[in-house]
Amino acid sequence: MIGQFLRDKVSWIGMFVLLSLLLLLVAYVDTTIPFNSILYILLLFWLLLVVFLFIRYHRETRYYRGLKDWEKSLDASTLPEPDRTYEYIIHDSLQEQVNFLNKTSTDRQESLEREKDELLSWIHEVKTPLTAMQLIIERIEDAALKQQLTYEWLRVHMLLDTQIHQKRITFIENDLFIEKIDLHAVISQEIRTLRSWCMQKGIGFDLDLEEDVVLSDTKWLTFILRQLLSNAVKYSENSDIHIGSEKINGHVRISIQDQGIGIDAKDLPRIFDQGFTSTIQHDKAATGMGLYLTKKAAKPLRIKVDVSSHLGKGTCFTLTFPKRNDMVGMTGV
C-alpha cells in the first residue's frame, strides 16, 4: 500500500522537486545568496516532507487498509469507520451496494428454495404413478416385455432418486441420523432393485461381508451404495461384481469390484468432478452427477472414497468408514 500511496502523491512530490530545483537555480544564478544555506534549507524541507508523508500515509490509508482487511461477508456493520470527507462518500456507497446485494441474495435464495420445494413436490407426485406402473408391470406375463419395462422403470426411478438427493445434499448435515446399519440388508435390497438390469446384462453378485454392521446414516449410505452399484452394473457385461467388507485398524472397509471396461488413467483424477463423463465411452444419457454426489455425500459422513482401475480389467471402489470415536458429536450417535 506504500507504493500505491506514493504513486497517488507523485504530483506533490514532483512539485516539491521542481521547487527545490528552482531554489538551487536561483542560488546558482544570484551569487549574493549563499548556496550552502539553500542546501541546508532544502535538506530541512525534505526532512519535513518525509515526516509529512509518513503522518499522512497512516492517516489517509487507515480506512483503506480497513477495507482491504474487511471480510466480504455482505455485512455493512463490519465496514471500517470513516473520518474524512471522501471516506464518508465511499462508505455510504459501499453500504448501499451491500444492502442491495443482501436484498438480491435473499430474493434469489427464496426463489431457489421455492424451486427446490416445487421440484421435490413434483418428484414425490411422480412417484405415485411410478409405483402404480411397477404393480402393473409385475402382472405382465410376457417375460421379455416385463424385463424390458422393468429396466426402463428402473432408469426413471434412479433418475428421480438422484434428483431428490441432489436437491437435499446442500442441507445434508441437518439431515443426518447416525445409527447401526445392517450392510447385508441394505446391499441385498439394492441388488434386488437392480435385478432386472443385471439379468438383462448377464451380471451376478458375489457378496462376502466379513463385517456387516457400520455406523452411518441409512438414507445417505443407501444412496452412495446405489450410485456405486449402478455404476458397476452400467460398465460391466456378462460378469460378476464382488462386494466385500473387512475391518482394518478399527475402520470398516467396503469394496465394490467389477470386471467391466475400467477407467482410463487420465480420467481417474476427474471422475468425481461435477458433470464429468467417461472419455472412452460416450454415453449421451450420462449426466456426470452420480460420482460427484457420491463424493459430496460421503464427506459429512466422514467416509473416505477411493478408486482403483485398470482399463479393460475393471474398477474397484472402496468406502472406508470412520472409527466410532470419530463419529462423536454427530446426530444420533
C-alpha positions as CSV (number, residue, x, y, z in Angstrom):
1,M,0.0,0.0,0.0
2,I,3.0,2.3,0.5
3,G,3.7,2.1,-3.2
4,Q,0.1,3.0,-4.1
5,F,0.2,5.9,-1.7
6,L,3.4,7.3,-3.2
7,R,2.0,6.9,-6.7
8,D,-1.1,8.8,-5.6
9,K,1.1,11.7,-4.2
10,V,3.6,11.7,-7.1
11,S,2.3,15.2,-8.2
12,W,3.0,16.6,-4.8
13,I,6.5,15.1,-4.7
14,G,7.1,16.3,-8.3
15,M,6.1,19.8,-7.4
16,F,8.4,19.7,-4.4
17,V,11.3,18.5,-6.6
18,L,10.6,21.4,-9.1
19,L,10.6,24.0,-6.3
20,S,13.8,22.6,-4.9
21,L,15.5,22.8,-8.4
22,L,14.1,26.3,-8.8
23,L,15.7,27.4,-5.5
24,L,19.0,25.8,-6.5
25,L,18.9,27.6,-9.8
26,V,18.2,30.9,-8.1
27,A,21.1,30.4,-5.7
28,Y,23.3,29.4,-8.6
29,V,22.4,32.5,-10.7
30,D,22.3,35.0,-7.8
31,T,25.7,34.8,-6.2
32,T,24.6,37.0,-3.3
33,I,22.5,34.1,-2.0
34,P,24.7,31.6,0.0
35,F,24.5,28.3,-1.9
36,N,25.3,26.3,1.3
37,S,22.4,27.9,3.1
38,I,20.0,27.0,0.3
39,L,21.2,23.3,0.5
40,Y,20.7,23.4,4.3
41,I,17.1,24.8,3.9
42,L,16.3,22.2,1.2
43,L,17.6,19.4,3.5
44,L,15.2,20.6,6.2
45,F,12.4,20.9,3.7
46,W,13.0,17.3,2.5
47,L,13.1,16.0,6.1
48,L,9.8,17.8,6.8
49,L,8.4,16.3,3.6
50,V,9.3,12.8,4.7
51,V,7.7,13.3,8.1
52,F,4.7,14.9,6.5
53,L,4.2,11.9,4.1
54,F,4.7,9.5,6.9
55,I,2.0,11.1,9.0
56,R,-0.4,11.5,6.0
57,Y,0.2,7.8,5.0
58,H,-1.0,6.5,8.3
59,R,-4.0,8.9,8.5
60,E,-5.1,8.6,4.8
61,T,-4.7,4.9,4.4
62,R,-6.2,3.7,7.7
63,Y,-9.7,3.5,6.2
64,Y,-8.5,1.8,3.0
65,R,-6.4,-0.7,4.9
66,G,-9.5,-1.5,6.9
67,L,-11.4,-2.0,3.6
68,K,-8.6,-4.4,2.4
69,D,-8.9,-6.5,5.5
70,W,-12.7,-6.3,5.5
71,E,-14.3,-9.7,5.0
72,K,-16.6,-9.8,2.1
73,S,-19.4,-11.1,4.2
74,L,-22.1,-8.7,2.9
75,D,-22.3,-7.3,6.5
76,A,-22.2,-3.5,6.4
77,S,-21.8,-3.3,10.1
78,T,-18.2,-4.6,9.8
79,L,-17.1,-1.9,7.5
80,P,-14.3,0.3,9.0
81,E,-15.5,3.7,10.3
82,P,-14.6,6.7,8.1
83,D,-13.4,10.1,9.4
84,R,-12.7,12.1,6.3
85,T,-15.0,13.6,3.6
86,Y,-14.1,11.2,0.7
87,E,-14.1,8.2,3.1
88,Y,-17.7,9.0,4.0
89,I,-18.6,9.1,0.3
90,I,-17.0,5.7,-0.2
91,H,-18.5,4.3,3.0
92,D,-22.1,5.4,2.0
93,S,-21.7,4.0,-1.5
94,L,-20.4,0.6,-0.1
95,Q,-23.3,0.5,2.4
96,E,-25.8,1.0,-0.5
97,Q,-24.2,-1.7,-2.6
98,V,-24.0,-4.2,0.4
99,N,-27.7,-3.6,1.2
100,F,-28.6,-4.1,-2.5
101,L,-26.6,-7.3,-2.7
102,N,-28.1,-8.6,0.5
103,K,-31.6,-8.0,-0.8
104,T,-30.8,-9.6,-4.2
105,S,-29.2,-12.6,-2.4
106,T,-32.2,-13.0,-0.1
107,D,-34.6,-12.8,-3.1
108,R,-32.6,-15.4,-5.1
109,Q,-32.3,-17.7,-2.1
110,E,-36.0,-17.6,-1.6
111,S,-36.6,-18.2,-5.3
112,L,-34.2,-21.2,-5.2
113,E,-36.0,-22.5,-2.1
114,R,-39.3,-22.3,-3.8
115,E,-38.0,-24.0,-6.9
116,K,-36.4,-26.8,-4.8
117,D,-39.7,-27.3,-2.9
118,E,-41.7,-27.4,-6.1
119,L,-39.3,-29.9,-7.7
120,L,-39.3,-32.1,-4.7
121,S,-43.1,-31.9,-4.5
122,W,-43.3,-32.8,-8.3
123,I,-40.9,-35.8,-7.8
124,H,-43.0,-37.1,-5.0
125,E,-46.1,-36.7,-7.1
126,V,-44.4,-38.6,-10.0
127,K,-43.5,-41.5,-7.6
128,T,-47.2,-42.3,-7.2
129,P,-47.8,-43.3,-10.8
130,L,-44.4,-44.9,-10.9
131,T,-45.5,-47.2,-8.0
132,A,-48.7,-48.0,-9.9
133,M,-46.7,-48.7,-13.1
134,Q,-44.5,-51.1,-11.1
135,L,-47.6,-53.0,-9.9
136,I,-48.9,-53.2,-13.5
137,I,-45.5,-54.4,-14.8
138,E,-45.5,-57.2,-12.2
139,R,-48.7,-58.5,-13.7
140,I,-47.4,-58.7,-17.3
141,E,-47.0,-62.4,-18.3
142,D,-44.6,-61.8,-21.3
143,A,-41.2,-62.2,-19.6
144,A,-39.2,-60.4,-22.2
145,L,-41.6,-57.4,-22.2
146,K,-41.8,-57.4,-18.5
147,Q,-38.0,-57.4,-18.2
148,Q,-37.6,-54.5,-20.7
149,L,-40.3,-52.4,-19.0
150,T,-38.8,-53.1,-15.6
151,Y,-35.5,-51.9,-16.8
152,E,-37.0,-48.6,-18.2
153,W,-38.9,-48.1,-15.0
154,L,-35.7,-48.6,-13.0
155,R,-34.0,-45.9,-15.1
156,V,-36.7,-43.4,-14.4
157,H,-36.8,-44.3,-10.7
158,M,-33.0,-43.8,-10.3
159,L,-33.0,-40.5,-12.2
160,L,-35.7,-39.2,-9.8
161,D,-33.8,-40.5,-6.8
162,T,-30.7,-38.7,-7.9
163,Q,-32.6,-35.5,-8.4
164,I,-34.1,-35.7,-4.9
165,H,-30.7,-36.3,-3.3
166,Q,-29.1,-33.6,-5.4
167,K,-31.5,-31.0,-4.1
168,R,-31.2,-32.3,-0.5
169,I,-27.4,-32.6,-0.4
170,T,-27.0,-28.8,0.3
171,F,-28.6,-29.4,3.7
172,I,-27.2,-32.9,4.3
173,E,-25.6,-32.0,7.7
174,N,-29.0,-31.1,9.0
175,D,-30.5,-34.4,7.7
176,L,-28.1,-36.9,9.3
177,F,-29.1,-39.6,11.8
178,I,-26.2,-41.9,12.7
179,E,-27.1,-45.4,13.7
180,K,-26.0,-49.0,13.3
181,I,-26.7,-50.3,9.8
182,D,-27.0,-53.9,8.6
183,L,-24.9,-53.8,5.5
184,H,-26.2,-57.2,4.2
185,A,-29.8,-56.0,4.4
186,V,-29.1,-52.6,2.7
187,I,-26.9,-54.1,-0.1
188,S,-29.3,-57.0,-0.7
189,Q,-32.1,-54.6,-1.2
190,E,-30.2,-52.5,-3.7
191,I,-29.2,-55.7,-5.6
192,R,-32.9,-56.7,-5.8
193,T,-33.7,-53.2,-7.1
194,L,-31.1,-53.6,-9.9
195,R,-32.1,-57.2,-10.6
196,S,-33.9,-56.6,-14.0
197,W,-31.0,-54.6,-15.3
198,C,-28.5,-57.2,-14.1
199,M,-30.5,-60.0,-15.8
200,Q,-30.5,-58.0,-19.0
201,K,-26.7,-57.7,-18.9
202,G,-25.9,-61.1,-17.5
203,I,-24.4,-59.8,-14.3
204,G,-24.3,-61.6,-11.0
205,F,-23.1,-60.5,-7.5
206,D,-20.6,-62.2,-5.1
207,L,-21.3,-61.0,-1.6
208,D,-18.6,-61.6,1.0
209,L,-19.2,-59.4,4.1
210,E,-16.8,-60.2,6.9
211,E,-18.1,-57.0,8.7
212,D,-21.9,-56.5,8.2
213,V,-22.5,-53.6,10.7
214,V,-21.4,-50.0,10.3
215,L,-22.3,-46.6,11.9
216,S,-23.7,-44.2,9.3
217,D,-26.9,-42.5,8.1
218,T,-29.2,-45.1,6.4
219,K,-30.6,-42.8,3.7
220,W,-27.4,-41.3,2.5
221,L,-25.3,-44.6,2.8
222,T,-28.0,-46.3,0.7
223,F,-27.7,-43.5,-1.9
224,I,-23.9,-43.9,-2.0
225,L,-24.1,-47.6,-2.4
226,R,-26.8,-47.3,-5.1
227,Q,-24.7,-45.0,-7.1
228,L,-21.6,-47.2,-6.9
229,L,-23.5,-50.4,-7.6
230,S,-25.4,-48.9,-10.6
231,N,-22.1,-47.5,-11.9
232,A,-20.6,-51.0,-11.7
233,V,-23.5,-52.6,-13.5
234,K,-23.6,-49.9,-16.1
235,Y,-20.0,-50.5,-17.2
236,S,-20.0,-54.3,-16.9
237,E,-21.3,-57.1,-19.1
238,N,-21.6,-60.9,-18.5
239,S,-19.5,-60.9,-15.3
240,D,-19.8,-60.9,-11.6
241,I,-19.5,-57.9,-9.3
242,H,-17.7,-58.7,-6.0
243,I,-18.8,-56.8,-2.9
244,G,-16.7,-57.4,0.2
245,S,-16.2,-55.9,3.6
246,E,-13.4,-56.2,6.3
247,K,-12.1,-54.4,9.3
248,I,-8.7,-52.8,9.2
249,N,-7.2,-50.9,12.1
250,G,-10.6,-50.2,13.5
251,H,-12.0,-49.0,10.2
252,V,-14.7,-51.0,8.3
253,R,-14.0,-51.0,4.6
254,I,-16.4,-52.0,1.8
255,S,-15.1,-52.7,-1.7
256,I,-17.2,-53.0,-4.9
257,Q,-15.1,-54.6,-7.6
258,D,-16.4,-55.1,-11.1
259,Q,-14.8,-56.6,-14.2
260,G,-16.1,-54.0,-16.6
261,I,-14.4,-51.7,-19.1
262,G,-12.4,-49.9,-16.4
263,I,-11.4,-46.2,-16.3
264,D,-8.6,-44.6,-18.3
265,A,-5.7,-43.4,-16.1
266,K,-6.1,-39.9,-17.4
267,D,-9.8,-39.9,-16.3
268,L,-9.2,-41.1,-12.7
269,P,-8.4,-37.7,-11.1
270,R,-11.6,-36.3,-12.6
271,I,-14.3,-38.9,-12.1
272,F,-15.7,-37.2,-9.0
273,D,-15.9,-33.8,-10.7
274,Q,-19.3,-32.4,-11.4
275,G,-20.6,-33.1,-14.9
276,F,-17.6,-35.3,-15.9
277,T,-18.3,-38.3,-18.1
278,S,-16.0,-41.0,-19.5
279,T,-13.8,-40.1,-22.4
280,I,-13.5,-43.7,-23.6
281,Q,-17.3,-44.5,-23.7
282,H,-19.6,-41.7,-24.7
283,D,-23.0,-42.2,-23.2
284,K,-25.4,-39.5,-24.1
285,A,-27.6,-40.4,-21.2
286,A,-24.8,-39.9,-18.7
287,T,-25.1,-36.8,-16.5
288,G,-21.8,-36.9,-14.7
289,M,-23.6,-36.3,-11.4
290,G,-23.6,-39.8,-9.8
291,L,-20.0,-40.0,-8.6
292,Y,-19.9,-36.3,-7.9
293,L,-22.9,-36.6,-5.5
294,T,-21.4,-39.8,-4.0
295,K,-18.2,-38.0,-3.0
296,K,-20.1,-35.0,-1.7
297,A,-22.5,-37.1,0.4
298,A,-19.5,-39.2,1.8
299,K,-17.7,-36.1,3.2
300,P,-20.1,-35.2,6.0
301,L,-20.4,-38.9,6.8
302,R,-16.6,-39.0,7.1
303,I,-16.5,-41.8,4.7
304,K,-13.3,-41.9,2.5
305,V,-14.0,-42.9,-1.1
306,D,-11.1,-44.4,-3.1
307,V,-11.0,-45.9,-6.6
308,S,-8.5,-48.0,-8.5
309,S,-9.0,-49.2,-12.0
310,H,-7.2,-50.8,-15.0
311,L,-8.5,-50.2,-18.5
312,G,-10.3,-53.3,-19.8
313,K,-10.0,-55.1,-16.5
314,G,-12.4,-53.4,-14.2
315,T,-12.8,-50.9,-11.4
316,C,-12.8,-51.1,-7.6
317,F,-14.4,-48.5,-5.4
318,T,-13.6,-48.6,-1.7
319,L,-15.5,-47.0,1.2
320,T,-13.6,-46.6,4.4
321,F,-15.8,-45.8,7.4
322,P,-14.6,-43.8,10.4
323,K,-14.0,-45.3,13.8
324,R,-16.8,-45.0,16.4
325,N,-14.8,-42.3,18.3
326,D,-14.6,-40.2,15.2
327,M,-18.4,-40.1,15.0
328,V,-18.8,-38.4,18.4
329,G,-20.9,-35.3,18.1
330,M,-22.8,-36.4,15.0
331,T,-26.6,-36.6,15.2
332,G,-27.8,-39.9,16.6
333,V,-24.5,-41.2,17.9
